[in-house]
Amino acid sequence: MSVPRFPWDEAMSLGLGQLRLPPDIFWRLTLPELAAAARALRPAHAVPIRQADFAALVARYPD
């Protein structure tokens, strides 16, 4: 059984592409730092709107 490899292609795409980090900074990051940066790009988990609140919005803004 082989050990899964670290997804370096995805990590480099994130760090160098999406975060636009200079290569020297990217390669100095620890994996927990890279993970924290990745979390910052994801929106927080939204709480679904309650049906009563939605109905109030529809009544207030009927268009």
Sequence and secondary structure as in RCSB ss.txt:
>XXXX:A:sequence
MSVPRFPWDEAMSLGLGQLRLPPDIFWRLTLPELAAAARALRPAHAVPIRQADFAALVARYPD
>XXXX:A:secstr
       HHHHHIIIIIIS   HHHHHH  HHHHHHHHHHHS        HHHHHHHHHHS  
